Every structure is written in structure tokens, then in C-alpha cells.
């Protein structure tokens, strides 16, 4: 073998499910996408959020606002299928992402607070969300999920 194209494997992801099932390589994802909850808001029955009042609360519940949206590369065509991790627990998105933020349904009795870390890709406590999973939620390949991340997002090595 004179040439190797590692491609997506450089990020710790397999090029296909079949490749992953061969189990010859032990890849670990190297990329995490995180932000901080910037606001927790309590909705009363009848309160609406997002563009065109896309979601209306039917009961008292809390939502968290995250300062990351499709302009940052989060897939725009996700909604209730998608989730984020906060305090090691999965919470669903309320509506599809907006350009600059995500709205996350916390339920009524959540302990989530402004400043808590939210994980969109990566591990938190015993839970994990992969770029592959985010691709499934948005009907995109893991390649598109990763390549669409805004190059202006802060990075740490």
C-alpha cells in the first residue's frame, strides 16, 4: 500500500458503518462542540418561542437558550429529533435551530442554570452525542456535519 487517505478518520469517525463493524481500528472522536447556557426561561401555558411562534407551551415548562445556531454550522434541519447534553442528561430541542441560538426543552423541574455547559457533540458525564448521531438527526453525512462547522468557532487543542 503506497497511499492512505485517512479523511474522516482524522476526526475519529469511521467512513461508513461497514468500516466500523470491521473493528480493525479503534477510533475515538477528537472533536467536541460545546457552549454555555446563556438563559433559562420559564414558559407559561400559551407562551410562544422562535420564529412565527413555532412552539407554544401547553403547560408550565422551562427552556434553555444556547448561543449557537445554524450560522455556527449546527444543522438547520433538526428539531425535536435533536438533543443536547446538559448536566449529563439529554434534552431535546424545542424547535429547529435559528441562526444564532438553540432552544432546549428542560421540562418543569429542571435544575439547569445559566452558565451550565451544554454539549452538542461529545461526551458529558456518562452520556455522549456523536457527530454521526447529529448527522442522522439532520439527514446528513458525518462529513457534512463536520465540514459545515464555522471556522470562526473558538478552538482549543
C-alpha positions in Angstrom: 0.0 0.0 0.0 1.6 3.2 -1.2 -1.1 5.7 -0.3 -3.5 6.2 2.5 -6.4 8.7 2.6 -7.3 9.0 6.3 -10.0 11.6 5.6 -12.8 11.5 8.3 -10.7 9.1 10.4 -8.5 12.1 11.4 -11.6 13.3 13.4 -12.0 9.8 14.9 -15.0 8.8 12.8 -15.4 5.8 10.5 -16.1 6.4 6.8 -19.0 4.0 7.0 -20.9 1.7 9.3 -19.4 -1.2 7.5 -15.9 0.1 8.2 -16.8 0.5 11.9 -18.1 -3.1 12.1 -14.8 -4.5 10.8 -13.4 -3.4 14.2 -9.8 -3.3 12.9 -9.3 0.3 14.1 -10.1 1.7 17.5 -11.0 5.3 16.6 -12.1 7.9 19.2 -13.7 11.2 18.2 -11.4 14.1 18.7 -13.8 16.9 18.3 -16.2 18.3 20.9 -18.7 21.1 20.3 -19.7 22.9 23.5 -21.2 26.2 24.7 -22.7 27.6 27.8 -26.4 28.1 28.6 -26.9 31.8 28.5 -30.5 32.0 29.7 -33.2 29.8 31.3 -36.7 31.0 30.8 -40.0 29.7 32.3 -42.8 29.5 29.9 -46.5 29.6 30.9 -49.2 27.9 29.0 -49.8 29.8 25.8 -46.3 31.4 25.7 -44.6 31.0 22.3 -41.0 31.0 21.2 -39.0 31.2 18.0 -39.8 32.4 14.5 -43.5 32.6 13.7 -44.4 31.3 17.2 -43.1 27.9 16.2 -43.6 26.4 19.6 -46.4 27.2 22.1 -46.2 25.8 25.6 -49.2 23.8 26.7 -48.1 23.8 30.3 -45.6 25.5 32.6 -42.1 24.5 31.5 -38.5 25.7 31.2 -36.4 26.2 28.2 -32.6 26.9 28.0 -31.2 29.2 25.3 -27.8 28.3 23.9 -25.7 30.9 21.9 -25.1 28.6 18.9 -27.1 28.1 15.8 -27.0 27.3 12.1 -24.7 30.2 11.4 -22.2 28.3 13.5 -22.7 25.2 11.5 -25.3 23.4 13.6 -27.5 21.6 11.1 -30.6 23.8 10.5 -33.0 20.9 9.6 -33.2 19.3 13.0 -35.8 19.8 15.7 -37.3 17.5 18.3 -35.2 14.7 16.9 -32.1 16.5 18.1 -30.8 16.8 21.6 -28.0 18.4 23.7 -26.4 17.3 26.9 -26.6 19.5 30.0 -25.5 18.2 33.4 -25.1 14.8 31.8 -28.7 14.5 30.7 -30.2 14.6 27.1 -32.6 17.4 26.5 -34.5 17.8 23.2 -34.5 21.0 21.1 -37.9 22.8 21.2 -37.8 23.9 17.6 -35.4 23.9 14.7 -32.2 25.9 15.2 -32.2 29.6 14.5 -29.3 31.5 13.0 -27.8 32.3 16.4 -29.3 30.1 19.0 -30.8 26.8 20.1 -33.9 26.5 22.3 -33.8 23.4 24.5 -36.8 22.0 26.4 -35.9 21.3 30.0 -39.3 20.4 31.5 -40.8 22.0 34.5 -38.5 20.9 37.3 -35.1 21.1 35.7 -32.1 22.2 37.8 -30.3 23.6 34.7 -29.0 27.1 35.2 -27.4 29.9 33.1 -23.7 29.2 32.8 -24.1 25.4 32.7 -22.0 23.6 30.0 -24.1 22.3 27.0 -22.5 19.7 24.8 -23.7 19.4 21.2 -21.1 17.0 20.0 -19.0 15.0 22.5 -19.2 13.4 26.0 -20.5 14.7 29.2 -20.6 12.5 32.3 -21.8 9.1 31.2 -23.7 10.4 28.1 -22.4 11.1 24.6 -23.6 12.7 21.4 -21.6 12.0 18.3 -21.3 13.9 15.0 -22.6 10.8 13.4 -25.7 10.9 15.5 -26.2 14.6 14.7 -25.9 13.7 11.0 -28.7 11.1 11.4 -31.0 13.6 13.1 -30.4 16.1 10.2 -30.3 13.5 7.3 -26.7 14.5 6.6 -23.5 12.5 6.5 -21.0 12.9 9.3 -18.7 14.6 6.7 -21.2 17.4 6.1 -21.8 17.9 9.8 -18.1 18.3 10.5 -17.2 20.3 7.4 -20.1 22.8 8.0 -18.8 23.8 11.4 -18.0 27.5 11.2 -14.2 28.0 11.0 -14.7 31.1 13.3 -15.8 28.9 16.2 -13.2 29.1 19.0 -10.9 26.1 19.1 -8.8 24.5 21.8 -6.0 22.0 21.2 
